[in-house]
Amino acid sequence: MTEVDCIIVGGGPAGLSAALVLARARRRVVIVDGNRPRNRATYMSHGFITRDGTPPMQLRELGRQDLEQYPDVEFRWGEVDAITGEDGDFVATVRGVRGGPSGQVRARKVLLATGVLERLPEVPDLLTYYGSTVFSCVHCDGWERREQSLVVIGENPELINTAKRASQWAEREVVLTNGSGVADGGARASLAKRDIEVIDTPIAHLHGEQGRLSAVELSDGTVIEATGGFVQPEWSLPQVVLDLVPTAGDLGGVKTDEYGRSSVPGVYAAGDIRGITPSQLIIAAGEGSRAAIGLNNDLIFARF
Ligand SMILES: Cc1cc2nc3c(=O)[nH]c(=O)nc-3n(C[C@H](O)[C@H](O)[C@H](O)COP(=O)(O)OP(=O)(O)OC[C@H]3O[C@@H](n4cnc5c(N)ncnc54)[C@H](O)[C@@H]3O)c2cc1C
């Protein structure tokens, strides 16, 4: 069985950044990634200094390349299905993907960087446009949608805040609750101050070509012209995280201290998994660095 100082679960910006810091701290690390980045739907990622516009997979490839010169870091394609044990002696069960090896890894510490699972509203054709002209994060993709007619689609109350944020970029904006009726009178009145209309009629079709949205058709036949928009997803945490940090689901994310320590000794967390707002690649990378420093400090100070 492979034995390391730390297993990192997830090889997105949070996990890769943590791996780099731990590598440079002379730690033995296995980083395991299932290759399902949250932003895989999109062609370009924005807002990461020096990498604005880089494709998501390329950003990760660059991160993996950074690790190559450090002999004590091993990157594996795989899914961590279970983690047992306690601080100082965890055992992770890895199921290989993309040709990666299956097996167990023994680790003194665990750093969770799995990101979140995302569920979009059940709107016909939405996936065709998601990541091309319809997005979930205004600070990531608002600039390309600036001064356009936008729709903001969602079925949970956070939709209202997303709609308010989108107004910074939209020229004209319509909120579509897809029959959920999630906007109460107060929310409607508040949005009306900026001439944002809320419509509850269910969505029948999205129209457009090659991922470029042109209109939304409602079930009563109304057609709303729009060249893009935002959608309000719902998020959940992977089961392996909920099994290891039982309080994670209740709190809307894995709560940690400022060095990424969770409530479970020896388990650290970084990136979207700590709470989805704000979620950015550069924030995830920064949190990975911070948690790696916390983890390394804990290993060092335990010697004294
Ligand atoms: C459509 C879209 C567009 C976006 N655009 C931008 C943008 O332009 N700019 C920006 O800054 N942010 C953008 N974001 C947000 C950004 O993608 C996230 O904030 C960022 O990816 C979070 O990084 P992370 O490392 O925490 O998680 P992720 O990037 O989601 O990486 C987590 C990794 O962990 C792996 N994993 C999960 N469970 C396991 C397991 N059990 N075993 C092994 N591996 C596992 C997954 O396969 C995945 O590869 C966008 C998000 C979306 C949805």
The ligand as an SDF file (V2000), in Angstrom:
LIG
                    3D

 53 58  0  0  0  0  0  0  0  0999 V2000
  -20.0200   26.8120  -16.1390 C   0  0  0  0  0  0  0  0  0  0  0  0
  -19.0350   27.3490  -15.1470 C   0  0  0  0  0  0  0  0  0  0  0  0
  -18.1330   28.3220  -15.5420 C   0  0  0  0  0  0  0  0  0  0  0  0
  -17.2220   28.8190  -14.6210 C   0  0  0  0  0  0  0  0  0  0  0  0
  -16.3590   29.7680  -15.0470 N   0  0  0  0  0  0  0  0  0  0  0  0
  -15.4410   30.2540  -14.1960 C   0  0  0  0  0  0  0  0  0  0  0  0
  -14.5420   31.2720  -14.6270 C   0  0  0  0  0  0  0  0  0  0  0  0
  -14.5620   31.7190  -15.7840 O   0  0  0  0  0  0  0  0  0  0  0  0
  -13.6610   31.7700  -13.7210 N   0  0  0  0  0  0  0  0  0  0  0  0
  -13.6180   31.3130  -12.4170 C   0  0  0  0  0  0  0  0  0  0  0  0
  -12.7920   31.7950  -11.6530 O   0  0  0  0  0  0  0  0  0  0  0  0
  -14.4630   30.3490  -11.9990 N   0  0  0  0  0  0  0  0  0  0  0  0
  -15.3610   29.8050  -12.8530 C   0  0  0  0  0  0  0  0  0  0  0  0
  -16.2420   28.8550  -12.4100 N   0  0  0  0  0  0  0  0  0  0  0  0
  -16.1520   28.3980  -11.0160 C   0  0  0  0  0  0  0  0  0  0  0  0
  -14.9790   27.4080  -10.8770 C   0  0  0  0  0  0  0  0  0  0  0  0
  -15.1450   26.3670  -11.8210 O   0  0  0  0  0  0  0  0  0  0  0  0
  -14.9040   26.8200   -9.4780 C   0  0  0  0  0  0  0  0  0  0  0  0
  -14.9220   27.8330   -8.5010 O   0  0  0  0  0  0  0  0  0  0  0  0
  -13.5990   26.0130   -9.3380 C   0  0  0  0  0  0  0  0  0  0  0  0
  -13.5220   25.0210  -10.3240 O   0  0  0  0  0  0  0  0  0  0  0  0
  -13.5180   25.3720   -7.9550 C   0  0  0  0  0  0  0  0  0  0  0  0
  -12.3270   24.6470   -7.8810 O   0  0  0  0  0  0  0  0  0  0  0  0
  -12.2070   23.3550   -6.9410 P   0  0  0  0  0  0  0  0  0  0  0  0
  -10.7950   22.9050   -7.0830 O   0  0  0  0  0  0  0  0  0  0  0  0
  -12.7390   23.6490   -5.6060 O   0  0  0  0  0  0  0  0  0  0  0  0
  -13.2210   22.2930   -7.5880 O   0  0  0  0  0  0  0  0  0  0  0  0
  -13.3060   21.6940   -9.0570 P   0  0  0  0  0  0  0  0  0  0  0  0
  -12.6500   22.5590  -10.0520 O   0  0  0  0  0  0  0  0  0  0  0  0
  -14.7320   21.3390   -9.2600 O   0  0  0  0  0  0  0  0  0  0  0  0
  -12.4290   20.3810   -8.9800 O   0  0  0  0  0  0  0  0  0  0  0  0
  -12.7920   19.3090   -8.1360 C   0  0  0  0  0  0  0  0  0  0  0  0
  -12.1770   18.0430   -8.6990 C   0  0  0  0  0  0  0  0  0  0  0  0
  -12.3440   17.0070   -7.7150 O   0  0  0  0  0  0  0  0  0  0  0  0
  -12.6790   15.8160   -8.3890 C   0  0  0  0  0  0  0  0  0  0  0  0
  -13.3690   14.9110   -7.4590 N   0  0  0  0  0  0  0  0  0  0  0  0
  -14.5950   15.0490   -6.8910 C   0  0  0  0  0  0  0  0  0  0  0  0
  -14.8590   14.0000   -6.0800 N   0  0  0  0  0  0  0  0  0  0  0  0
  -13.7780   13.1970   -6.1710 C   0  0  0  0  0  0  0  0  0  0  0  0
  -13.4470   11.9410   -5.5700 C   0  0  0  0  0  0  0  0  0  0  0  0
  -14.2820   11.3110   -4.7170 N   0  0  0  0  0  0  0  0  0  0  0  0
  -12.2640   11.3630   -5.8920 N   0  0  0  0  0  0  0  0  0  0  0  0
  -11.4000   11.9890   -6.7500 C   0  0  0  0  0  0  0  0  0  0  0  0
  -11.6590   13.1730   -7.3450 N   0  0  0  0  0  0  0  0  0  0  0  0
  -12.8320   13.7680   -7.0370 C   0  0  0  0  0  0  0  0  0  0  0  0
  -13.5630   16.2430   -9.5500 C   0  0  0  0  0  0  0  0  0  0  0  0
  -13.5680   15.2580  -10.5650 O   0  0  0  0  0  0  0  0  0  0  0  0
  -12.8570   17.5400   -9.9790 C   0  0  0  0  0  0  0  0  0  0  0  0
  -11.8970   17.2920  -10.9660 O   0  0  0  0  0  0  0  0  0  0  0  0
  -17.1900   28.3480  -13.2850 C   0  0  0  0  0  0  0  0  0  0  0  0
  -18.1000   27.3680  -12.8810 C   0  0  0  0  0  0  0  0  0  0  0  0
  -19.0120   26.8740  -13.7900 C   0  0  0  0  0  0  0  0  0  0  0  0
  -19.9930   25.8370  -13.3430 C   0  0  0  0  0  0  0  0  0  0  0  0
  1  2  1  0
  2  3  1  0
  2 52  2  0
  3  4  2  0
  4  5  1  0
  4 50  1  0
  5  6  2  0
  6  7  1  0
  6 13  1  0
  7  8  2  0
  7  9  1  0
  9 10  1  0
 10 11  2  0
 10 12  1  0
 12 13  2  0
 13 14  1  0
 14 15  1  0
 14 50  1  0
 15 16  1  0
 16 17  1  0
 16 18  1  0
 18 19  1  0
 18 20  1  0
 20 21  1  0
 20 22  1  0
 22 23  1  0
 23 24  1  0
 24 25  2  0
 24 26  1  0
 24 27  1  0
 27 28  1  0
 28 29  2  0
 28 30  1  0
 28 31  1  0
 31 32  1  0
 32 33  1  0
 33 34  1  0
 33 48  1  0
 34 35  1  0
 35 36  1  0
 35 46  1  0
 36 37  1  0
 36 45  1  0
 37 38  2  0
 38 39  1  0
 39 40  1  0
 39 45  2  0
 40 41  1  0
 40 42  2  0
 42 43  1  0
 43 44  2  0
 44 45  1  0
 46 47  1  0
 46 48  1  0
 48 49  1  0
 50 51  2  0
 51 52  1  0
 52 53  1  0
M  END
$$$$
